[in-house]
Amino acid sequence: MNHSELAAYLKSRRARIRPTEVGLPVGPRRRVPGLRREEVAQLAGLSADYYTELERGRGAQPSAQVLAALARALRLNGDQRDHLFHLADRPVPPAAHGSTAHVQPALLGLLDRLTTTPAQVITDLHETVVQNELAVALVGRHPAVRGPAASFVYRWFTEPEARAVYPAEDHPHHSRVFVADLQAVAARRGGDSEVHQMVAALRRHSEEFTVLWDTHDVALRRTDHKRIAHPTLGVIELDCHSLFSEDGRQRLLWFTAPPGSEGAAQLELLSVIGTQDLSPGPTASEQRRA
């Protein structure tokens, strides 16, 4: 790992990003045209001390997830992102998939502007790549896992706890929609090995998936009316919209509710409570029984 070259590269990229490009105020006391170190750290979800160490050419080798987060924060294009991985002596991951995926610039630009509604970018295999804070508050932070389990569709059929985000009576609907969407993705990708391996694994582990897959229903999930089971606010009724990238490999999802509806009021409250868990904890007697 080339610490000094990595540090110089990060500094040069930081200096080229204007605060307005990432939704930050310019402010009268700003002494540099680019971003501050702490702002890059905040955008990437890192501690300011850790990022400062990287820019000083010190510290441990950053992980692939950290590098992907820095590439998004610094708005690097594909070549620039690959160079960042090379400097850190990390293998360059595939551009389109997994937690280290490179978010397509058009989708990332739109996500930056969706500050009052939950929104996230996912891959066509339902791997969450990046979320805004309201999306984290609504559906939870995506797990830092790799392989098939990075896909919410895979977890839906193999991990019962993944279904807690939706009320139980809605589970059959979501199962059908997920499978029909995956059928469409598999057809579009042709003989893609990644899709083939996921389908094979799901057929091995889930009888429900196998039955639905064999119906051959096909439909991309473009819009949907969802009921989200939130631990504090209860069931929130929302409309989920999708915007697809040109190649179909990534999607921007955002959640809305009609003005004046209960869902709209719950979204406003969600922006206040954020990721706090205000649900009642166990009583003293329940704790004793546990």
N, C-alpha and C positions, 0 to 999 in steps of 0.2 A: 504493500500500500504506500502510495506516494503522498505523505502527509502535507508537504509544502505545496505541491501542485494542486491537491484537493482544496486546501485553504485558499489559495489564490483564485481558483475557479469559482468557489462559493462567493468570495468577495466581489469578483467582477460581475457575476450574475445578479447579486443583490443590488449593486449600484445601478443596474439598468432597469429595475422595476420601479415604476412610479406608484406611490401609495394609492392613487385613484384607480389604478388598474386592478387592485385587489380589494377595493371597497374601503380603504382606510382614508381618514381625513388628512389633508396636507398639514394644516396647522401653521401658525405664525412663527413658532420657535424651531421649526425643522431646519437643521444646518446642512443636511446632505440631501441631494435630489432623489436618491434611492431609498430603499427600506432600511430600517434600523435592524440590528441583530435580533433584538427581542421580538420584533415584528415577524421576522422570518420564522423564529422559533414558535411563535404563537400560531402562525398559519400552518406550520408543519406538525403541530401537536407535540413539540419537544420542549424541554426545559431551556431557558435562556443560557444557563451555565453550560449545558452540554453543547449547544450550538456554538457558543463562544469558543469553547475548547477546539471544536472542529476548525473554526476560522483562524485559530492561532497555531494550527498544525500539530495539535496534540490530541490525546485521547485514544480510545479504543476504535477499532475498525467499525464503521457504522453498518448496521444490518441492511438487507435488501429493502425491508419495510421502511426504514428511516430514509434511505436514499430515494425511494419512490415518493415519500411524503415531501422531501426537499424539492424534488423535481416538480411536483405540483405547486408547491408554495412559490417557487422561483419561475414558474411558467415556462419550463424548458420544453423545447420541441423534441422530436424523437431522437435526432442525432445528438443534441445536447444532453439529453437524459442518458443515452448510452455512454457518452463520454464520462459522465459523472460516475457511472457504475465501473467503468474501466479504471478511473483514478482511484477508486476505493477498493480495487482488486476484488470486485464481486462479479459473478456471472451475470450477463445481461439477460433479464427474464423476458418471456414473450411479451409483446407489446399490448396484447388485448385482454389477457386473462389474469385472474387471481388478485391477491391483495397488493401486489407490486405493479399492477397494470398501469400503463401510462394513459391518463384520462385525455380523451380527445379535446383539443383546445376549445372548440366551439361549445361543447357541453360544459366544460369547466367554467368558461366565461359566463354562461347562463346560470350555473349553480351559484357563482359569486353574487349574482344579483337577486337571488331568491332568499332574501334575509328574513322575510316575515311568514314563510310557509315551510313545512318540512320538505326536504328534497335530498336526493342522493343519486349517485351514478352507479349503475350496476352493469355487469357484463350480460351477454345473452344467455349465460348459464346461471344467472342470478347470484353472481359473486359480487358482493358490495365492495366498491373500490374507494369511494369517498362519500362522506355524509356531512351535511351541515348540522349545527348543534340542535336544531329543532327536530331533525330526523332522528338523532340519537335519543332525544327526550321522548319521542313518540314510539319508536319501535326498538330502541336499544342499540348499543354499539355493536357493530359486527365483530364476530370473534376473530382473533388473529390466528387462523389456522390455514393450512395449505392442503392441497390435494382435493379429492371430491368433497370433503366436509366444508370447504370454503363456499360451496354452493348452497344457497338456502333451499333450493328444490331438493337437493340430496338430503339435507338435514330434515326437511319436512317429512320425508318418507322413512327415515332411519332413526331419528331422535324425537321421541314423543314430546319432550319439553319445548322443542322448536315451535310447536303448534300453539303455545300459550298466547301468542300475539293476537290470535283470532278467537272469537267465541266458538265453543265446540260445535254448535249447530251449523256453523259456516264451513267447517272443515271439508265436507264432501265437495262443496262448490270449488274451494281453492285447489283441492286435489285434482279435480277434472281440468281446471284452467291451467295449472302448472304442467300437467302432462300434455295437453293440447299445444301449449306454447313450446315445450321441448320437442314435440314432433315437428313443428314448423322449423325450429332451429336446426334439427338434425337433417331435414330435407334440404335446407338452404346450404348447409355446410357439406353436403355430400358424404363422402366416406371419411370424414374427420375422425381421427382416432380418439380425441379427447371426449367427444360426444359418445362414441361407441363404447368406450370404457365406462362412462358414467351410466349409460343405459344398462349395460351388462351388470354392473354392480347393483343398480337399483332393482333389476329383475331378480337378482339373487337374494336380496335382503327384504323386499317388500312385495307381498302378494297383492296388496291394493294397487301398487304401481303397475304390476304385471297385467292385472285385469284391465286397467284403464289404458295402458299402452296398446294392448291388443284390440282396442276399439278403433284405433287409427284416426281418432278425432284430431283435427289440425286447426289451430287458431292462435295467431300471435296475440299476446296480452297487451293491447294498446290502451284501453281504459277499463276501469273497473270501479264499482261501488264497494267500499270496504268498511267493515266494522272492526276497529282496533280495540283490543282489550287492554286498556292502560291500567297499571296497578293503583294509581291514585285517582284518576278522573273517571274511571269506569269505561264503558263502551263508548267510543267516539266514532260517529258515522261520517265518512269522508269519501270524496271522489279521488281516485288515483289516476293520474295522467302520465303518459309515456312519450318521450321524444327520442327517436332512434338516430344514431349516428349514420353517416352515409353508407358505411359498410355493414351496418346492422349488428356490429359486435358489441356495442355499448348502448345504454339507454339512460336518459335522465328521467327520474321519477319525481313527481311532486304531488303533494296532497292539498286539496282545497275543500271548502265547505261553502254552501250558499250563504250570502250575507244575511244576518239575522237569525240563522239557524242555531240550534243547540251545538252542533259541531263547530261552528265558527266561534262561539263563545268559549268552547273547550280549548280550541287552538290558541285563543288569546291567553287563557289561563296557563296553558302549557308553556307559552313563552315566558311566563313569570316564574313558574316553579322549576323549569328546566329539567335537569336529571335528578332532582331531589326525590327521594321516595318518602312520601307523606302518608303512606298507607299505615293503618294501625298495626303495631307489633303484637306479639303474643302476650296474653295476660300472664300474671304471676302464676296462676294455677296451671296454665298451659305450659309454661316454662318448667314447672316442677314435674309435670307429666313427661316432658321430653327428656 
